[in-house]
Amino acid sequence: MSDRMTVTRFQPSFTQQPGPSSPACAAPGIDALKAKMKATWMDGDYARFATYMAPGARQILAGWNVAQGERLLDVACGAGQLTIPAARGGACASGIDIASNLIAQARRRAEAEGVAVRFDEGDAEQLPYADAAFDVVTSLIGAMFAPRPEQVASELARMCRPGGRLCMANWTPTGMVGLMFKQVAAHVPPPPGLTPPVRWGDEDTILQRLGDGFSDIRLTRKIYPLWRFPVSASAVVDFFRTHYGPVKRAFETLDAPAQRSLHAGLEAVFSAHNTARDGSVELRAEYLDVVAVRR
């Protein structure tokens, strides 16, 4: 199939259904927290950051076996690193993300590559589509960062038609990225009461969150493929510090000695999980591959 193939895009129905995730029912302070999280993901340059993850994203997508013509929703799609390849492969793809700049970048990229994808700005806890509108719902290292996981799980189930599939890739607590976030949290503690995003990479937690809406839940720990940087581990830290919003914001809140401490801690994590031996970095980052069938 040509990389320039244009697919026919369906129009998912929109709905505005009141529920526990609607603004009127939001917990005190949740709006401020979400505004801060949105600003964090819009900071730096995640689109550039994700270019190093794009080869792995395509390989993960291939393993999910999305069929031509299937209606796919990519939740927390970023700049489209999974959504656009899915559309290129023949899926009727839509993507949604909280960061408006990433949605704008995804639209420009899709147009430049000649693929038809619908991209919307929106919240993983309150998705603006009709019930059962999609055959496949995906999230590649994305929906796990929303602050209220139970509402995310409910929305993922609501989006998926009976018999359809949910496919997720979530960082594990004990893998490289989990340890990276542990280093960040040791220097800049997260807001009190916030559930760690890497709980989405814990098998028991996933079964609890998805059990009501999904059956045949298959969980496999894997290594994120092809995550390579042609620079040293120290330079990779600098790259994260410049382009990856959560790490960039953490450094900006610290004084110079604490910045040096965080830099050293992250460099140690990256070095310990580097499988390259030529002075470059290939990160060994564990994730939990989740495939489940909608009840």
N, C-alpha and C positions, 0 to 999 in steps of 0.2 A: 504493500500500500504506500502511495506517495506521501512524503512528509507534508506536502502542500494540499493534501486532500481536504476539501471542505465538506462538512457533514451537515445534514438538516437538523436544525435545533428545534426541540419542542418548547412549548411555553408552559412552565409549571404554574398551576393556579395559586394565586395568593389568597391568604385568609387572614383575618385579624380576630383570632379567637381569644377571649379573655381567659386567664388561667393564673396559676400560682406564680408564673414568671412574668406576668404583665407588670408595667411600672406601678400601677395602683396598689399592687400587692407586694412590692419589693420590700425586702428587709431594710431597716434603717441603716444607712451608710453604704448600701450596695451600689447605688448609683455613683457615689464618689469613688468607690473601689474600682468599678468598671471603667470610669473615666480615666483613672490612673493607669489601669492595665492597657486600655486602648492607646494612651499616650506612649506607654512603654513600647508597645509593638510597632507604633508608627515612628519611633525614634531610630536612629542609626540608618541602616540600609538593608532591610531584611531580604529584599529582592536580590541584591548582590550576594549576601550571605548564603542564600538558598541555592545559588548556582553551583556551589560545591556539593550540595546534597542532591542535585537534580538527577545525576546518573543513578544513584541509589533509589530515588523516588520512582523512576521508570522501571527499575527491576522489581521493586515491591509491587507496583501496579500490575506488572505482567503476572506475578504470582497470584493475584486476586482473580484473574481470568474473567474480566468484565467483557461481556459479549457485545457485538455490534448491535446498535439500536436500543440497548438498555438505557433507561433513564437513570442518570447518576447525579447525586448531590454530594459535593465535596465540602464538608463542614470545616471551617477555619482553614480556608484554602490558600492563605498567603497570597503570593504573586502568581499562583496557578501552576506550581511545579508538578502537581499531579493532575489537576483538572484539564489542562491543555493537552498533555499526552493522552489522556483518556478520550478526549474529543477527537484527537487525531486518529486514534484507533477505532473510531466508529461509534462511541457512546454518545448519547444525547446528554451532554454534560452541563451542569450548573455548579457554580462555586459561590460560597458566601464567607465573608470574613468581617471582623469588627473594625479592621484598620482600613480607613478609606483610601489612604495612599497606596496600599497594596492592591486594593481592588482596581484602582485607576491604572496601576502598572500592569496588572493581569489583563485588563481590557486592551491596553496598547499592545501587549505581547501577542495576544490571540489574534488581533487584527493584522499585525505584522507577519504572523506565521500562517495566516489564511485559514484559521479554524474558527468555527462558530461555537462560542461558549457564552452562556449567560452568567455574568458576575454581578452579585448583589452585596451591598454592605448590610451587615446584620449581626445579630447576637445568637450564639449557639444555644443559649438558654430560652430563646423565644424566636424560633425560625418562622419566617413570613410566608409559609407555603401550606397548601391544603394537606389534610391527612392522607397518608399512603400515596403520596405523589410520585415516589421514586422506587425503582427496582433495586438499586444499590445505593447505599449511603456509606461514604468513606470519610475518614479523617486521618491524615498523615501528620502525626506529631502536632496536632492543632487543638481539637476540642478538649484535650486533657488540661488545657490551661484556663478554661472558664472556671469561675470561682465556686459555682454550685453544681457539683457533679451529678447529683440526683436529678436535677432539672435537665441537665444535658442528656443524661441517659433516657429520660422520658421523651425528649424531643427527637432524639435519634430513632427511637422506636416509632414515634408518631409519623415521622417522615417516610418510613419504609412500609411498602405494601406487604400484606401477609404472604409468606413464602419468599419474600425478597431477602437481601443480605446486607448485613453491616460488616464493613471491613475497616479495621483501625490498626495503626502502628503507634504504640505508646512507649515512651522511655520507661525503663524499669528503675526501681529505687536503688538497686545495687550496681547498676551499670555505670559506664563512664559519665553519661549526662546526669544521672542521679547524683553521682559524687561531685560533679561540677556544681550542681545546684546546692549541694550541702556546703561546699566551700563558700558560695555566694551568701547563703543564709547565715553562716557563721560570722560573716562580716557585716551583713545588712539583714537583720531578722525580718521575716515576712510579717504582714499584718496579723495580729492575734486572731486565732480561730479559723484562719484560712487553711483549707485542706490541701496538703501537698499535691501538686499535679501528678507526681510520679506514682501516686497510689493507683492511677489508671494502668500502671504497669505491673500491678500485683494481681496474681490469679484469683485469690479469694475475693478481693475487692471487686474485680470485674464480674465474677459470677453473681455476687450480691447485687451489683448495680444493674446488670442486664437480665437477670434471671426471669423477671416478670414479663418482659417483652420479647425475649428471644429464646430459642431452643438450639440444640446442636452447637453449643458454643465451643469452638476449637481455639485453644490458646497455645502458642508456640513461642518460646524465647529464641530470638534470632539476633544476628549481628547486622547492623545497618550497613548495606553494601557500598563499596566504592566511595567512601568519604575521605578524600585525599586532598592534601595541601602541599604545594611544592616549596614549603618553607619550614623553618625550625619550629619546635614546640613553643618557644618564646614568642615567635612571630605569629603563631596561631592565636595565642592569648591576645596579642595586640589586634589581630583581625576581629576576634569576638568583641573586644573592647570598643572597637570603632563601629562595627556593623550590626551586632546582635543586641537588640534593645535591652533585654533584662540585664546583661552583663555591662553594657554601656552605662545604664542608669545606676547600677551598683557602684561602679568606679566613681561616678560623678558625685556620689554622696559621701565619699571617704576623703580623709586627709591624706597627705603624701605617704606617711609611714604605713597606713592601713592599705593604701593602694599597692604599695610594694609587697605587702603581705599577701593580699589577694592575688596579685600577679604570680607570685611564687607558688601559691597553693594551686592555682589553675594550671600553671606550667607542669607541676608535679603530676597532676591528674592526667593531663594530655600525654606526658612522657610515659607514664605507666601503662597507658592504653594505646601506645603507638606501635604498630606492627612493621613499620618501615625501618630499614637499616641503612639508608643512604643519605641521611640528613634531612629528608622530608618527613611528612607526617601522614600516616593513614590510620585514622582513629578506629579503634575497636569499641563500638558503642552498642550496647545491648538494648533491644526493644522487645516488647511483647506484641506479637502478631495475633490479632483478634479477628476471627471470622465467625459470624453467628447468623442464624436464620430467624426471620421475624415470625412470631407465632400467629 
